[in-house]
Amino acid sequence: MEKFEIENAALHENLSRSAKWARYLAYITFASVGLSFLQLIFGIINNKGSMAGNIFSFIISTVITLILATNLLSFSKYTNMGLLQKDRVFFTQAFTNLKNYFLVIGAIFLILLGLLALFIIVFTIVLIARN
């Protein structure tokens, strides 16, 4: 174990708060996945919309959401362990999880930007073809 001290009290406090809020957000995200599952079940029972489409979109969104929530929860856990045990290895793991969280968010953002660009191109082609 590589021991080290965080000499700056403000840095220690900010890391502690960040870990606490990451843990809260992860728990809220897990709860929202549960509520989404209930919504899926009630939608299937009421026979609203395409069942296969609903299940497919639920699975995709749930996998992405669980990956994000797990990374936040791991960031919180390893940050708290690093603060308590003053171990650099825990901080390295914590920030690796935070990096992974932002990588997933960035990938989703890039995919959405690509879909938006595709939509604009198709919309422009349709407008030009009509005239």
MIMARVEX-78380 format. One line per field, with one value per residue (C-alpha): residue number from 1; residue in three letters; x, y, z. Coordinates in pm, whole numbers. Each point is the difference from the previous one (the first is absolute). Layout:
k <- c(NUM	...)
r <- c(ALA	...)
px <- c(X	...)
py <- c(Y	...)
pz <- c(Z	...)
# end
This chain:
k <- c(1	2	3	4	5	6	7	8	9	10	11	12	13	14	15	16	17	18	19	20	21	22	23	24	25	26	27	28	29	30	31	32	33	34	35	36	37	38	39	40	41	42	43	44	45	46	47	48	49	50	51	52	53	54	55	56	57	58	59	60	61	62	63	64	65	66	67	68	69	70	71	72	73	74	75	76	77	78	79	80	81	82	83	84	85	86	87	88	89	90	91	92	93	94	95	96	97	98	99	100	101	102	103	104	105	106	107	108	109	110	111	112	113	114	115	116	117	118	119	120	121	122	123	124	125	126	127	128	129	130	131)
r <- c(MET	GLU	LYS	PHE	GLU	ILE	GLU	ASN	ALA	ALA	LEU	HIS	GLU	ASN	LEU	SER	ARG	SER	ALA	LYS	TRP	ALA	ARG	TYR	LEU	ALA	TYR	ILE	THR	PHE	ALA	SER	VAL	GLY	LEU	SER	PHE	LEU	GLN	LEU	ILE	PHE	GLY	ILE	ILE	ASN	ASN	LYS	GLY	SER	MET	ALA	GLY	ASN	ILE	PHE	SER	PHE	ILE	ILE	SER	THR	VAL	ILE	THR	LEU	ILE	LEU	ALA	THR	ASN	LEU	LEU	SER	PHE	SER	LYS	TYR	THR	ASN	MET	GLY	LEU	LEU	GLN	LYS	ASP	ARG	VAL	PHE	PHE	THR	GLN	ALA	PHE	THR	ASN	LEU	LYS	ASN	TYR	PHE	LEU	VAL	ILE	GLY	ALA	ILE	PHE	LEU	ILE	LEU	LEU	GLY	LEU	LEU	ALA	LEU	PHE	ILE	ILE	VAL	PHE	THR	ILE	VAL	LEU	ILE	ALA	ARG	ASN)
px <- c(0	123	-87	-39	-165	-231	142	-268	-313	-213	107	-80	-344	-73	95	-216	-299	51	2	-313	-191	120	-138	-336	-22	85	-276	-250	102	-50	-345	-90	93	-239	-275	69	-36	-340	-99	99	-203	-309	41	10	-303	-197	127	114	224	237	103	324	96	-71	205	290	15	-31	292	225	-79	28	342	136	-157	132	352	-14	-143	252	289	-136	-46	352	141	-172	115	364	19	-130	239	288	-89	-30	304	209	86	92	-118	-359	13	137	-288	-252	114	12	-370	-70	187	-210	-316	95	110	-346	-168	228	-71	-374	37	198	-256	-282	190	51	-371	-85	233	-153	-349	95	154	-304	-237	195	-1	-376	-60	217	-170	-346	90)
py <- c(0	342	227	370	290	258	314	230	-12	151	-275	-266	156	32	-363	-112	200	-122	-359	57	157	-268	-263	183	32	-368	-104	229	-146	-356	101	155	-325	-180	249	-38	-375	51	234	-269	-264	222	92	-367	-74	287	-105	353	22	-257	-250	-98	365	85	-292	76	369	-92	-243	249	289	-221	-135	350	135	-285	46	370	-61	-275	229	278	-239	-139	352	78	-321	26	372	-57	-293	214	282	-234	-216	269	-244	120	-327	68	350	-140	-247	272	232	-290	-56	371	-3	-295	185	300	-223	-158	341	130	-300	48	369	-74	-258	249	268	-246	-84	368	63	-296	133	345	-150	-219	288	227	-265	-51	376	32	-301	148	322)
pz <- c(0	-92	289	-53	173	-151	154	-136	219	-276	-242	259	59	-373	-65	290	-126	-356	120	205	-291	-241	238	23	-378	-46	241	-170	-336	125	130	-336	-175	234	-79	-372	39	167	-282	-253	185	20	-367	-96	220	-157	-344	-91	-307	-138	265	-178	-54	363	129	-238	96	369	-22	-183	234	308	-94	-64	318	214	-139	89	348	75	-96	223	291	-46	-15	328	168	-104	77	352	48	-125	237	298	-66	-173	-278	-348	-161	106	-148	-324	-19	92	-276	-248	72	-39	-332	-118	102	-212	-290	-14	23	-278	-223	45	-81	-317	-112	55	-193	-286	-3	1	-294	-185	66	-131	-315	-69	72	-238	-276	38	-19	-312	-163	52	-183)
# end
